[in-house]
Amino acid sequence: MKTIRMLLILVCTLISVGVSAQTISGKLIDEDSQPLPYANVVLLSLPDSVFVSGATSDDKGNFILKDLSSRSYLLQVSYIGYQPQSILLENLDRKINLGDIRLVQDAVALKGVTVTGSNVVEKIDRQIVIPSSRQIKAATSGYELLSHMQLPGLKVNSMERSISTVSGGRVQLRINDIEASTAQVQALRPDEVLRVEYIDNPDMQYANTDVDAVINYVVRRRESGVAGGFNLTNAVTTGFGNDNVYIKVNHKLSEFGFNYYVSYRDYNDRFVDENQSFSLPDGNRNRYLKGITTPFNYADHYLELNYNLTKPERYVFNASFTDNIFRSPHNDYGQIIREEGKNDIYSFTKKINSSNSPSLDLYGKVSLPKKQELMLDVVGTYISSDFERNYNEALSEGGAPYSEYIYSTDGKRYSLIGEGIYRKNFKNVALSGGLKYTLAYTNNKYKGDVKQTDGMHSSDLYGYVQVNGKWKKLSYLLGVGLSRQSYDESGKGYSFYMFRPSVSLSYKLFEGATLKYVFSSTPNVPSLSSLSDIRQQLTDIEVNRGNPNLNPYRSYSNTLQLSWGNKWVDLQLKGGYYFSKNPIMEEVSRVSQQDGSYLFEYGVDNQDRFSRLNGQLYANVDIVPDMLSLSLYGGVNRYESKGNSYLHTFNAWYGGGNLSFTYKKFSAYAVVSSRYNTLFGETVSYGEKNCMLQCSYKIKHFNVGAGMLYPFKSKGWSGGTKLLSNEVRKETWSFIKDNGNMFLLTLSWDFSVGKKHHAGTKVTNNVDRETGIVM
């Protein structure tokens, strides 16, 4: 009996072992033992090759496949730009850890690797998007790659080298976590991009900036060798150009880089039309200002010298010297002032603007034991700026002025920015914290009709701690921050403290569907120019004034987003509510003069409240897989702007879309969007109607192309504003006819010699561009 019992126990044990679930785990690395995150892992059964399970490697390249039965399998792993690898697992009957699986870069870039739009990994603070081979082949720069990727909520114009949210918000661009300039993104080689991290709700690290979204290109880092090239875009029909030349040299652990970019405009056909109505005690004074064609031109030069020293997994040192030189000799406009019962008056406004802003950035990062990192960044910036404005009125065009107002400003600004970030990864939770301090001194000398010198001291201290993790299907990011802004001018100013909580929650409803909620709070401080106690005469009846008594204010944002996608379709439904208490908004007043006349003053003050309610729908469809894709979006904003003496509401619909096509070495791209209209204070702003066509053809390392901006638009670019004040009603529209039907040619070339180097990444970049000049 005892023997029978032992036999039964043995049989049950063998059966349980045979049917117990098996697991397969491992880590994906490249040739230099660096982890490959977000790679594809697919498990097929043998001999029928039926799909069994799939996974994506995590941030450290690790993956695991669970609940597998005992049988033979074929494990396939792939990563964009690397040769796919297959591993035969015969008669799997136990848990197995494959250890490090090394992938080799594809000698023929991307050949045999096809990644579709399904390669989107939803994280609590960002989307990880792996570009498809079609998108990479179609692009010659970081801007073109982003345009073909069609990320929701973004507007990309690769011709003009611009990117913003559909609401016009600023998008910060980074390369390997280093904030990147226009020149660097333009010089980016798409075939080196491993993935794009899209942060559409920036976390606490970015909470003290004015960015609405962040794009981080994660690129393959170079070894020893030389790489460089140029990228040129120039118009045939008018003065328009964006040109870039770059080179990098690597030796052992060091990388030396040079980058030069110039953007220029030279338009001769720009004019401004305006309707005005001024409220007076005895009735309204109505005027129509018909625009006269005037020149508009500028040249914006950017120069960068960079040195990087990296010991992989140990430390990074990065030093960058940049200089931004801007010259605009003509930002002019002329008008014929027509008023019933009066002779026509000719007005002319001439503006000259120039600046020079050299900057030195020193950065260091150290990897510490137990999965810790410490980063420090120090940036010193000097800004020299000059601005001139000359307004005159005459009885004939070009005649002797009978009324004239002249102003000029010589501005100097010195700033020092220091930032430190600490990160610690635990098993299921990541902890990070940071401290950033900005100290600046601004000195602006006003000359001409206003003679005054403004000396302004300002500082900004911001600290935060945040934790992110996952519990079952719920991902979370919780943060708290504290900021202190201070300002002083001749003993007058403020110190403003704010406690700043932040919450992000993401819940996976089912495969492909995610529901996300984000709450954030931010301080808003007055610009230095609005705080300046300067009063400038604009015209015979209009005055612009500053307000040194302005106070900072608080804003709160709530966003709810539902996302769903598969291989062919991506959908996103998004709603949000933004609220500000005591915002700094317009204050228009009528002021009587001693002679019985009136002047109208345009200023700002702390008003009652401002809110925006938004709803938006985005859809992307792969019409022909790996060839043709279409992206469409549309939405509506409901604004309420309540001042101390006014209340305005405004509803604004918007929409747009883009089309991406690629066939072999040929690619084409088209984008169209309606105006994005906004209300703030008492002003409605009408954004531009955007339309662009572009096509290109690759010949080895060369890419030639052509494009058109604003086709079929006789008036070219246009944008406007509408002032709703009871004191002044004004509608202004600006037109640049040179932009209409603008035909452009593009030419790019890149080269690389030698191996590639793993230069370390930098996660902070601080730059100062505030001048404080009243314009």
Residue pairs with C-beta under 8 A, 6 or more apart in sequence:
17 93
18 70
18 93
19 69
19 70
21 66
21 67
21 68
21 69
22 68
22 69
22 70
22 92
22 93
22 94
22 95
22 96
23 64
23 65
23 66
23 67
23 68
23 95
23 96
24 43
24 64
24 65
24 68
24 73
24 75
24 89
24 92
24 96
24 98
25 62
25 63
25 64
25 65
25 95
25 96
25 97
25 98
26 62
26 63
26 97
26 98
26 99
26 100
26 101
27 35
27 57
27 60
27 61
27 62
27 63
27 99
27 100
27 101
28 35
28 36
28 39
28 41
28 57
28 61
28 63
28 77
28 79
28 100
28 101
28 103
29 35
29 36
29 61
29 100
29 101
29 102
29 103
30 36
30 82
30 102
30 103
30 105
31 102
31 103
31 104
31 105
32 223
32 312
32 758
33 100
33 102
34 312
34 758
35 57
35 59
35 60
35 61
35 62
36 57
36 61
36 79
36 82
36 103
36 194
37 57
37 58
37 59
37 60
37 61
37 128
37 195
38 56
38 57
38 58
38 119
38 121
38 128
38 130
38 195
39 56
39 57
39 61
39 63
39 77
39 78
39 79
39 103
40 54
40 56
40 76
40 77
40 78
40 79
40 115
40 119
41 54
41 55
41 56
41 57
41 63
41 65
41 75
41 76
41 77
42 51
42 53
42 54
42 75
42 76
42 77
42 78
43 51
43 52
43 53
43 54
43 65
43 68
43 73
43 74
43 75
43 76
44 50
44 51
44 52
44 73
44 74
44 75
44 76
45 52
45 71
45 72
45 73
45 74
46 71
46 72
46 73
46 74
46 88
47 72
49 74
52 68
52 73
53 65
53 68
55 63
55 64
55 65
56 63
56 121
57 63
68 92
70 91
70 92
70 93
71 91
71 92
72 88
72 89
72 90
72 91
72 92
73 88
73 89
73 92
74 86
74 87
74 88
74 89
75 86
75 87
75 88
75 89
75 98
76 84
76 85
76 86
76 87
77 84
77 85
77 86
77 87
77 101
77 103
78 84
78 85
78 113
78 115
79 103
79 113
79 194
80 110
80 113
80 115
80 130
80 131
80 133
80 136
80 194
80 195
81 105
81 106
81 109
81 110
81 113
81 191
81 192
81 194
81 220
82 103
82 104
82 105
82 106
82 113
83 103
83 104
83 105
83 106
83 112
83 113
84 112
84 113
85 101
85 103
87 98
87 101
89 96
105 220
106 112
106 113
109 136
109 191
110 133
110 136
110 137
110 191
113 133
114 132
114 133
114 626
115 130
115 131
115 132
115 133
116 132
116 567
116 622
116 625
116 626
117 132
117 565
117 567
117 568
117 570
117 620
117 622
117 629
118 565
118 566
118 567
119 129
119 130
119 132
120 127
120 128
120 129
120 130
120 565
120 570
121 127
121 128
121 129
122 506
122 508
122 514
122 563
123 475
123 506
124 468
124 470
124 475
124 476
124 477
124 504
124 506
125 199
125 201
125 203
125 468
125 477
125 504
126 197
126 198
126 199
126 200
126 214
126 216
127 151
127 197
127 198
127 200
128 195
128 196
128 197
128 198
129 149
129 151
129 195
129 196
129 197
129 198
130 194
130 195
130 196
131 145
131 148
131 149
131 190
131 193
131 195
131 196
132 626
133 626
134 148
134 626
134 627
134 662
135 145
135 148
135 149
135 190
135 660
135 662
136 145
136 190
136 191
136 193
137 662
137 665
137 667
137 698
138 144
138 148
138 660
138 662
138 667
138 669
138 696
139 145
139 147
139 148
139 190
139 667
140 190
140 231
140 696
140 698
140 703
140 705
140 746
140 748
141 158
141 185
141 186
141 187
141 188
141 190
141 231
141 748
142 173
142 175
142 180
142 184
142 185
142 186
142 187
142 188
142 190
142 193
142 217
143 156
143 157
143 158
143 161
143 163
143 185
143 186
144 158
144 190
144 669
145 188
145 190
145 193
145 196
146 154
146 156
146 158
146 163
146 196
146 215
147 156
147 157
147 158
147 658
147 660
147 669
147 671
148 660
148 662
148 667
148 669
149 196
150 620
150 629
150 631
150 658
150 660
151 196
151 198
151 215
152 200
152 570
152 572
152 618
152 620
152 631
152 633
153 165
153 166
153 200
153 213
153 572
153 574
153 616
153 618
153 633
154 163
154 164
154 165
154 166
154 171
154 213
154 215
155 163
155 164
155 165
155 166
155 656
155 671
155 673
155 690
156 162
156 163
156 671
157 163
157 671
157 690
157 692
158 669
158 694
159 233
159 242
159 692
159 694
159 707
159 709
159 744
160 242
160 709
161 182
161 185
161 186
161 233
161 242
161 263
163 171
163 173
163 215
164 170
164 171
165 171
165 212
165 213
166 616
166 633
166 635
166 654
166 656
166 673
166 676
167 212
167 614
167 637
167 676
167 678
168 676
168 678
168 687
169 211
169 212
169 213
170 210
170 211
170 212
171 211
171 212
171 213
171 214
171 215
172 179
172 202
172 206
172 209
172 211
172 213
172 214
172 215
173 179
173 180
173 185
173 214
173 215
173 217
174 180
174 214
174 215
174 216
174 217
174 765
175 184
175 185
175 188
175 216
175 217
175 219
176 216
176 217
176 218
176 219
176 221
176 759
176 761
176 762
177 216
177 761
177 762
177 763
178 318
178 761
178 762
178 763
178 765
179 764
179 765
179 767
180 188
180 217
180 765
181 259
181 261
181 302
181 304
181 322
182 261
182 263
182 302
183 244
183 246
183 259
183 260
183 261
183 302
183 304
184 259
184 304
185 217
186 231
186 242
186 244
186 261
187 229
187 231
187 244
187 246
187 259
188 217
188 219
189 219
189 227
189 229
189 750
192 219
192 220
193 217
193 218
193 219
193 220
194 218
194 219
194 220
195 218
196 215
196 216
196 217
196 218
197 214
197 215
197 216
197 218
198 213
198 214
198 215
199 206
199 213
199 214
199 215
199 216
200 213
201 504
201 516
201 518
201 520
201 559
202 209
202 211
202 212
202 213
202 214
203 466
203 477
203 479
203 502
203 504
204 432
204 434
204 464
204 465
204 466
204 479
204 481
204 502
205 421
205 432
205 434
205 464
206 214
207 462
207 464
207 479
207 481
207 500
207 502
207 520
207 522
208 436
208 460
208 462
208 481
208 483
220 756
221 756
221 757
221 758
221 759
221 760
222 248
222 250
222 255
222 755
222 756
222 757
222 758
222 759
223 250
223 754
223 755
223 756
223 757
223 758
224 250
224 251
224 252
224 754
224 755
224 756
224 757
225 249
225 250
225 752
225 753
225 754
225 755
225 756
225 757
226 247
226 248
226 249
226 250
226 751
226 752
226 753
226 754
227 247
227 248
227 750
227 751
227 752
227 753
228 245
228 246
228 247
228 248
228 750
228 751
229 245
229 246
229 701
229 748
229 749
229 750
229 751
230 243
230 244
230 245
230 246
230 747
230 748
230 749
231 243
231 244
231 746
231 747
231 748
232 241
232 242
232 243
232 244
232 746
232 747
232 748
233 241
233 242
233 243
233 707
233 744
233 745
233 746
234 240
234 241
234 242
234 243
234 744
234 745
235 241
235 742
235 743
235 744
236 743
236 744
236 745
237 738
237 741
237 742
237 743
238 266
238 267
238 268
238 738
238 739
238 742
239 264
239 265
239 266
239 267
239 297
239 738
240 264
240 265
240 266
240 738
240 739
240 742
240 744
241 262
241 263
241 264
242 261
242 262
242 263
243 261
243 262
243 263
244 259
244 260
244 261
244 262
245 259
245 260
246 257
246 258
246 259
246 260
247 257
247 258
248 255
248 256
248 257
248 258
249 255
249 256
249 257
250 256
250 754
250 756
250 757
250 759
253 309
253 310
253 311
253 757
254 307
254 308
254 309
255 306
255 307
255 308
255 309
255 310
255 757
255 759
256 306
256 307
257 304
257 305
257 306
257 307
257 308
258 304
258 305
258 306
259 302
259 303
259 304
259 306
260 301
260 302
260 303
260 304
261 301
261 302
262 299
262 300
262 301
262 302
263 299
263 300
264 297
264 298
264 299
264 300
265 296
265 297
265 298
266 295
266 297
267 295
267 296
267 297
267 736
267 738
267 739
268 293
268 295
268 738
269 293
269 716
269 736
269 737
269 738
270 293
270 294
270 295
270 296
270 333
270 734
270 735
270 736
270 737
270 738
271 291
271 292
271 293
271 294
271 333
271 334
271 734
271 735
271 737
272 289
272 291
272 333
272 335
272 732
272 733
272 734
272 735
273 289
273 290
273 291
273 732
273 733
273 735
274 288
274 289
274 291
274 335
274 730
274 731
274 732
274 733
275 286
275 287
275 288
275 289
275 729
275 730
275 731
276 286
276 287
276 288
276 289
276 728
276 729
276 730
277 284
277 285
277 286
277 287
277 728
277 729
277 730
278 284
278 285
278 286
278 287
278 541
278 598
278 600
278 727
278 728
279 590
279 726
279 727
279 728
279 729
280 590
280 598
285 339
286 339
286 340
287 337
287 338
287 339
288 337
288 338
288 339
289 335
289 336
289 337
289 338
289 347
290 335
290 336
290 338
291 333
291 334
291 335
291 735
292 333
292 334
292 335
292 336
292 346
292 348
292 397
293 334
294 330
294 332
294 333
294 334
294 348
295 330
295 332
296 330
296 331
296 332
296 736
297 328
297 329
297 330
298 326
298 327
298 328
298 329
298 331
298 353
299 326
299 327
299 328
300 324
300 325
300 326
300 327
301 323
301 324
301 325
301 326
302 322
302 323
302 324
302 325
303 322
303 323
303 324
303 325
304 320
304 321
304 322
305 320
305 321
305 322
306 318
306 319
306 320
306 321
307 318
307 319
307 320
308 316
308 317
308 318
308 319
308 759
308 760
309 316
309 317
309 318
310 316
310 317
310 758
310 759
310 760
311 760
312 758
312 760
313 367
314 366
314 367
315 364
315 365
315 366
315 367
315 760
316 363
316 364
316 365
316 759
316 760
316 761
316 762
317 363
317 364
318 361
318 362
318 363
318 364
318 760
318 762
319 360
319 361
319 362
319 363
320 359
320 360
320 361
320 363
321 358
321 359
321 360
321 361
322 358
322 359
322 361
322 767
323 356
323 357
323 358
323 359
324 355
324 356
324 357
324 359
325 355
325 356
326 353
326 354
326 355
326 356
327 354
328 351
328 352
328 353
328 354
329 352
330 350
330 351
330 352
331 351
331 352
331 353
332 348
332 349
332 350
332 351
333 348
333 349
333 734
334 346
334 347
334 348
334 349
334 397
335 346
335 347
335 348
336 344
336 345
336 346
336 347
336 397
337 344
337 345
337 346
337 347
337 393
338 344
339 345
343 395
345 393
345 394
345 395
346 393
346 394
346 395
346 396
346 397
346 398
346 399
347 391
347 392
347 393
347 394
347 539
348 391
348 392
348 394
349 389
349 390
349 391
350 388
350 389
350 390
350 391
351 387
351 388
351 389
351 390
351 775
352 386
352 387
352 388
353 385
353 386
353 387
353 388
353 775
354 385
354 386
355 383
355 384
355 385
355 386
355 771
356 383
356 384
356 385
357 381
357 382
357 383
357 384
357 768
357 769
358 381
358 382
359 379
359 380
359 381
359 382
359 767
359 768
360 379
360 380
360 381
361 377
361 378
361 379
361 765
361 766
361 767
362 377
362 378
362 379
363 375
363 376
363 377
363 378
363 762
363 764
363 765
364 375
364 376
364 377
365 373
365 374
365 375
365 376
365 760
365 761
365 762
365 763
366 373
366 374
366 375
367 373
368 374
370 424
371 424
371 425
371 426
372 422
372 423
372 424
372 425
373 421
373 422
373 423
373 424
374 420
374 421
374 422
375 419
375 420
375 421
375 422
375 423
375 762
375 763
375 764
376 418
376 419
376 420
377 417
377 418
377 419
377 420
377 762
377 764
377 765
377 766
378 416
378 417
378 418
379 416
379 417
379 418
379 765
379 766
379 767
379 768
380 415
380 416
380 417
381 413
381 414
381 415
381 416
381 417
381 767
381 768
382 412
382 413
382 414
383 411
383 412
383 413
383 415
383 768
383 769
383 770
383 771
384 411
384 412
385 409
385 410
385 411
385 413
385 771
385 773
386 408
386 409
386 410
386 411
387 408
387 409
387 411
387 773
387 775
388 406
388 407
388 408
388 409
389 405
389 406
389 407
389 408
389 775
390 404
390 405
390 406
390 407
391 404
391 405
391 406
391 538
391 539
392 401
392 403
392 404
392 405
393 401
393 402
393 403
393 404
393 539
393 540
394 400
394 401
394 402
395 402
403 540
405 448
405 449
405 536
405 537
405 538
405 539
406 448
406 449
407 446
407 447
407 448
407 449
407 450
407 536
408 446
408 447
408 448
409 444
409 445
409 446
409 447
409 773
409 774
410 444
410 445
410 447
411 442
411 443
411 444
411 445
411 771
411 772
411 773
412 442
412 443
412 444
413 440
413 441
413 442
413 443
413 768
413 770
413 771
413 772
414 440
414 441
415 438
415 439
415 440
415 441
415 768
416 438
416 439
416 440
417 436
417 437
417 438
417 439
417 766
417 768
418 436
418 437
419 434
419 435
419 436
419 437
419 764
419 766
420 434
420 435
420 436
421 432
421 433
421 434
421 763
421 764
422 432
422 433
422 434
423 430
423 431
423 432
424 430
424 431
424 432
425 431
428 469
428 470
429 467
429 468
429 469
430 467
430 468
430 469
431 465
431 466
431 467
432 465
432 466
432 467
433 463
433 464
433 465
433 466
434 463
434 464
435 461
435 462
435 463
436 460
436 461
436 462
436 463
436 766
437 459
437 460
437 461
437 462
438 458
438 459
438 460
438 461
438 766
438 768
439 458
439 459
440 457
440 458
440 459
440 768
440 770
441 455
441 456
441 457
442 454
442 455
442 456
442 457
442 458
442 528
442 770
442 771
442 772
443 453
443 454
443 455
443 456
444 453
444 454
444 456
444 532
444 771
444 772
444 773
445 452
445 453
446 452
446 453
446 454
446 534
446 774
449 536
449 537
450 534
450 535
450 536
452 533
452 534
454 489
454 532
454 533
454 534
454 772
455 489
455 490
456 487
456 488
456 489
456 528
456 531
456 532
456 772
457 487
457 488
457 489
457 493
458 485
458 486
458 487
458 488
458 528
459 484
459 485
459 486
460 483
460 484
460 485
460 486
460 525
461 483
461 484
461 485
462 481
462 482
462 483
462 484
463 481
463 482
463 483
464 479
464 480
464 481
464 482
464 500
465 479
465 480
465 481
466 477
466 478
466 479
466 480
466 502
467 477
467 478
467 479
468 475
468 476
468 477
468 478
468 504
469 475
469 476
470 476
473 507
473 508
474 505
474 506
474 507
475 505
475 506
475 507
476 503
476 504
476 505
476 506
477 502
477 503
477 504
478 502
478 503
478 504
479 501
479 502
479 503
480 499
480 500
480 501
480 502
481 499
481 500
481 501
481 502
482 497
482 498
482 499
482 500
483 497
483 498
483 500
483 523
484 495
484 496
484 497
485 494
485 495
485 496
485 523
485 525
485 552
486 493
486 494
486 495
486 496
487 493
487 494
487 525
487 526
487 531
489 531
489 532
489 533
489 548
492 548
494 551
494 552
496 523
496 525
496 551
496 552
498 521
498 523
498 552
498 554
500 520
500 521
500 522
500 523
501 519
501 521
502 519
502 520
502 521
503 517
503 518
503 519
503 520
504 516
504 517
504 518
504 519
505 516
505 517
505 518
506 514
506 515
506 516
506 517
507 514
507 515
507 516
508 514
509 515
512 564
512 565
512 566
513 562
513 563
513 564
514 562
514 563
514 564
515 560
515 561
515 562
516 559
516 560
516 561
516 562
516 563
517 558
517 559
517 560
517 561
518 557
518 558
518 559
518 561
519 556
519 557
519 558
519 559
520 556
520 557
521 554
521 555
521 556
521 557
522 554
522 555
522 557
523 552
523 553
523 554
523 555
524 552
524 553
524 554
524 555
524 580
524 583
524 584
525 552
526 547
526 550
526 551
526 552
526 584
526 604
527 770
527 772
528 770
528 771
528 772
529 546
529 771
529 772
529 773
529 774
529 775
530 546
530 547
530 550
530 584
530 604
531 546
531 547
531 548
531 550
531 772
532 546
532 548
532 772
532 774
533 546
533 548
534 545
534 546
534 774
535 543
535 544
535 545
535 546
536 543
536 544
536 545
536 774
537 543
538 544
538 602
541 597
541 598
541 599
541 600
542 599
542 600
542 602
543 591
543 599
543 600
543 601
543 602
544 601
544 602
544 603
544 774
545 601
545 602
545 603
546 603
546 774
547 587
547 603
547 604
547 605
550 584
550 604
550 605
550 606
551 582
551 606
553 580
553 581
553 582
553 583
553 584
553 606
554 580
554 581
555 578
555 579
555 580
555 581
555 583
556 578
556 579
556 580
557 576
557 577
557 578
557 579
558 576
558 577
558 578
559 574
559 575
559 576
560 574
560 575
560 576
561 572
561 573
561 574
561 575
562 572
562 573
562 574
563 570
563 571
563 572
563 573
564 570
564 571
564 572
565 571
567 622
567 625
568 621
568 622
568 625
569 619
569 620
569 621
569 622
570 618
570 619
570 620
571 617
571 618
571 619
572 616
572 617
572 618
572 619
573 616
573 617
573 618
574 614
574 615
574 616
574 617
574 618
575 614
575 615
575 616
576 612
576 613
576 614
577 611
577 612
577 613
577 614
578 611
578 612
578 614
579 609
579 610
579 611
580 609
580 610
580 611
581 609
582 606
582 607
582 608
582 609
583 606
583 607
583 609
583 610
584 604
584 605
584 606
584 607
585 604
585 605
585 607
585 610
585 641
585 643
585 680
585 681
585 682
586 602
586 603
586 604
586 643
586 681
586 682
586 683
586 725
587 603
587 604
587 605
587 607
587 643
587 644
588 600
588 601
588 602
588 603
588 682
588 723
588 725
588 727
588 728
589 600
589 601
589 603
589 727
590 598
590 599
590 600
590 601
590 727
591 598
591 599
591 600
591 601
592 598
593 599
600 727
600 728
604 681
605 644
607 641
607 642
607 643
607 644
607 681
608 642
608 643
608 644
609 640
609 642
610 639
610 640
610 641
610 642
610 680
610 681
611 639
611 640
612 637
612 638
612 639
612 640
613 637
613 638
614 635
614 636
614 637
614 638
615 635
615 636
616 633
616 634
616 635
617 633
617 634
617 635
618 631
618 632
618 633
619 631
619 632
619 633
620 629
620 630
620 631
620 632
621 629
621 630
621 631
622 628
622 629
623 629
623 630
626 662
627 661
627 662
627 663
628 659
628 660
628 661
628 662
629 659
629 660
630 657
630 658
630 659
630 660
631 657
631 658
631 659
631 660
632 655
632 656
632 657
633 655
633 656
633 657
634 653
634 654
634 655
634 656
635 653
635 654
635 655
636 651
636 652
636 653
636 654
637 650
637 651
637 652
637 654
637 677
637 678
638 649
638 650
638 651
639 648
639 649
639 650
639 651
639 652
639 678
639 679
639 680
640 647
640 648
640 649
641 647
641 648
641 649
641 650
641 679
641 680
641 681
641 682
642 648
643 681
643 682
646 682
646 724
646 725
646 726
648 679
648 682
648 724
649 679
650 677
650 679
650 684
652 676
652 677
652 678
652 679
653 674
654 673
654 674
654 675
654 676
654 677
655 673
655 674
656 671
656 672
656 673
656 674
656 690
657 671
657 672
657 673
658 669
658 670
658 671
658 672
659 668
659 669
659 670
659 671
660 667
660 668
660 669
661 667
661 668
661 669
662 668
665 697
665 698
665 699
666 695
666 696
666 697
667 695
667 696
667 697
668 693
668 694
668 695
668 696
669 692
669 693
669 694
669 695
670 692
670 693
670 694
671 690
671 691
671 692
672 690
672 691
672 692
673 689
673 690
673 691
674 689
675 686
675 687
675 688
675 689
676 687
677 684
677 685
677 686
677 687
678 684
678 685
678 687
679 685
682 723
682 724
682 725
683 721
683 722
683 723
683 724
684 721
684 722
684 724
685 719
685 720
685 721
686 719
686 720
686 721
686 722
686 733
687 719
688 717
688 718
688 719
689 713
689 718
691 709
691 710
691 711
691 713
692 707
692 708
692 709
692 710
693 707
693 708
693 711
694 705
694 706
694 707
694 708
694 746
695 705
695 706
695 707
696 703
696 704
696 705
696 706
696 746
697 703
697 704
697 705
701 749
701 750
701 751
702 747
702 748
702 749
703 746
703 747
703 748
703 749
704 745
704 746
704 747
705 745
705 746
705 747
706 743
706 744
706 745
706 746
707 743
707 744
707 746
708 741
708 742
708 743
708 744
709 739
709 742
709 744
710 716
710 717
710 739
710 740
710 741
710 742
711 741
712 741
713 739
713 740
713 741
714 737
714 740
715 735
715 737
715 740
716 735
716 736
716 737
716 738
716 739
716 740
716 741
716 742
717 735
717 736
717 739
717 740
718 733
718 734
718 735
718 736
719 733
719 734
720 731
720 732
720 733
720 734
721 730
721 731
721 732
722 730
722 731
722 732
723 729
723 730
723 731
